[in-house]
Each structure stands twice: as C-alpha cells, then as structure tokens.
C-alpha cells in the first residue's frame, strides 16, 4: 500500500461510510488517516469504525492514522416553533437565554457567554453566515437584534460572533467524556475545536498527555492573533476554513491559509487544510474546476494533508471523492512547476544540530539521487524534520512504536514502518537497506541516505547521517 504521492488524505467517516466494506474502499481509494467526527454519531458508532480501521491494519500490514475530532463549544440556537423560522431583512427579533421553543420574539440562545460578549453593533451570523443580524440592545438574559440579511433558520443552527472573544472552555462536558472514550479506544490524534488562546491547548494537553497527538483547529481570529504560541503548544494544525471564513472576511482566508502552512512547515509540524475542498461531490460524481484548483493550491503551498468532510461522511459519492482527491494530488505533484514552487516556498532551518542533520540528509539524498531517505525515529521528530524540507526523494520512517507510525501517516512524503531499533551502530545501514528494498523504494546496489540519532530511543536526538548501499 505504498502511495504514489507526498501529500496525505484525511477522510471523515459518517452515515455514508459506516460499514466496514466502505471503510476498506476508502482506504484503497487513498485515505491515509480517518477522521471520527464526534459532533455526529454515537460512541458506539465510532467504536465500530475504529475496530474496522484496526482490522484493515492487520489485513494490509500498514499503519493507519485515526483522528478524533471533538465537537467543542459550538454555539447554537435552541428549538424553534415548528422547528424553523424565516427572518426578513429589517425586522427586529429577540434572543433569550432561557426558553423552550420560541418564535421571533423569544429565539432560544442557551449560551450565557454570548450575552456577556455582545455589544451594540455586534454581528450575529447564523448558519455559516447565511443569515446576518446586528445587536441593537444587549442584555444579560435577552437581547434585541435587527436582521441585516434574512433567510430561514432551523433548530440548532450554529451562531458565530465575529471578533468576539468568548469566555468559554474549549472542552465541554460532552468533549471530556468523548475524549476519555477516544483515548481508551487508542486514537492517534485529537483535534481541539474553536481554539482561541494558548491556554486552551494547555487544558487539553493535561488530559491527553502523550497518549495522542494534539491538533489545534484554527477557526477563529483570536487564534490567528496568538498563532505562534498555539503552534508551539500543539503537535499539528488544522485550517478549519468553514468557521474561519465566517469569522474573518472570505477574501482573507486564502492568504491566511498560506501563512499557516508556512508557519507549520517552519515548526516541522503537520498541517491539514480542511473544509469544502470537493463540496459539490456531496451530490455530484465530479467536482467543479474551482474545487480541483482549491485542492491543487493547498498541494502547491506544501500542505501535509488535505481533508474531506461531508464528501466522505454523508455524500452520495464518498469513494469517488477520495479517489478524485488522490488523482488531483498526484497530478499536481507531477506537474512541471510543482518542484520549483515547493522550492520557492522553502523555509530556513532552525539553528540546531538535529534540524541541520535532517536538512543535510534531505539535501544529500537529492544531490546523489538516492532512492530513499531512511530515518530511524522514536517519536516521529526525525521524520518531521526531514519532511519539512519537502525533498524529491521518498522518506521511509522506521520506528519501533506502532502509535508513532500511525501518527506519521499525516506527515508529507513519509512512509512509516514499524521496525526494531538496531542493536548496534553497524546494523543501522543493514536494516535501512533491507527496509528500503522490502518497501519497494530501492533495489540492490541503489543508494539510500540514513538519518538517525544516538543513543537510540532518545527523542529528538537526530545527530548522525550515513550513505548506505542497498
């Protein structure tokens, strides 16, 4: 199951792909990491999907990543009369903190943080900005707002307050229960929704520890304001363009996406570009040309992974969506301009021996036209340091930790393999050569560049470089 591309694919599971045979088809179509979206479905649903993924690992003998995406403190309206209302531009409506089912003068909004943060002129966006209002009279338990852009709203539709910093924990009671459940299952990554500040990640890390990698979802302008600290405290980033595009002007999203990809590459941490990448394939067998270009742009930017949401979770063509994304990535990476654009966006190495050794390994492999770069890694850090260079040579990452191998399924260009550490220095090149041949990257007599750290098993100690003949 060696992929013929560098960038990875994350596919969300859902009602259209709950059956084990569908999950298998998604994997064969190109999925590298599966996303379990805990905003939907029961814990039993996710447990069955998780079991099916682990069964695939046994069948194919390859590590597969599992990302648990927590719902987070999503702000939603409550229950409405007859389940829906139609708001008209210019009319005045009232939101109330308490209420069962309400009409235009008592729309339930059961979130005290909203009432505390609202001020005259504050924008309220409902259903991803399809309906827009402006607060006229705020209050502790009720507030009056005027409709700017009208339209229908339904029960539990999401509400955004652009620019407002809400005094709310990123982990709700539901999230904490789901997180404990996910860690017990053995998920590889945990995505934290609606991160606003670095302390949100500290709170989550205290619960996760080293049991899984922590992904910060960037969906708010407050997170952008503290992005350097957030990247430092997280293990990976997800660019959540849906909510981010509601919170900031849509025309700012492409530039922000490029900034985030570059910042993560500089920090040697994977970045996922997400939301509406092939959205029309929820209902159609092919994407629009603009969507294909959107995926390609993320690949030209150097993103580690691109993600499918509703396309693979609830769409009519989930397998086709993954296969299409795979085709777009491969076509983009094979384009004659791809390598020059990736080189043009290269980042400077950190001024440390581990980063210098990894960078030298990537450059050396390209110079001598080695067939592979083999990195021995205890935590995945060595592979991440090589990957940040975006070398034209395949990266084969060897680790004795199965969980680390699964997490590396998010890293650009990395093919991870579970293998024993060498028992001594002289065994290093032998193990690397055998692995490169066994995984189909090299044949007898080909060259491979080997990057590792001594003593073995120490995290982050990349300090050795060798050239091996296979």
Number of C-alpha atoms within 10 A of each C-alpha: 11 11 15 13 19 26 25 27 27 26 30 26 29 24 14 18 21 17 15 17 12 16 25 17 17 24 22 14 20 25 27 23 27 24 25 28 20 20 14 14 13 11 15 9 17 23 15 13 22 22 13 18 22 15 14 19 14 10 9 10 12 19 25 25 25 29 25 26 23 25 20 21 18 17 18 18 23 23 20 21 15 11 14 16 17 12 21 16 14 13 13 18 20 21 25 23 21 17 15 12 15 22 18 16 14 21 25 25 24 19 19 17 15 26 20 14 16 23 17 13 14 19 23 21 21 24 19 17 19 13 21 22 25 20 21 19 16 21 17 14 16 19 23 19 23 23 20 19 16 17 16 13 19 18 17 19 16 18 21 23 20 20 13 17 17 16 12 14 16 22 22 15 11 14 20 15 12 20 23 13 15 26 17 10 13 15 23 24 27 27 27 25 24 25 26 27 19 19 15 20 22 15 13 20 18 9 13 17 11 9 16 23 21 24 28 29 26 25 23 27 19 19 21 19 12 13 19 15 15 26 21 13 18 21 20 26 24 25 23 22 24 15 19 25 20 22 22 17 10 12 9 11 18 14 9 16 20 18 14 23 23 20 18 22 25 17 19 25 25 23 28 27 26 20 19 20 26 28 20 17 23 21 14 16 15 17 19 13 9 11 17 18 16 17 22 22 16 23 24 20 19 25 26 29 25 26 28 26 23 23 30 29 22 18 22 17 18 31 25 19 29 26 19 20 25 22 16 18 26 18 13 20 20 12 10 9 11 18 16 12 13 19 13 10 15 17 15 11 17 14 8 8 13 21 23 17 21 30 23 16 28 28 19 19 24 17 9 12 15 22 23 26 31 33 30 30 29 24 20 24 23 26 32 28 28 29 25 29 24 25 23 18 20 25 29 24 30 26 23 17 17 15 22 25 28 23 23 27 26 30 27 28 28 27 24 28 23 18 16 12 18 15 9 9 11 9 11 18 21 14 18 27 25 14 20 24 16 11 13 11 20 20 15 11 10 17 21 30 28 26 29 26 21 13 12 17 15 12 15 18 19 26 17 15 18 14 18 19 16 20
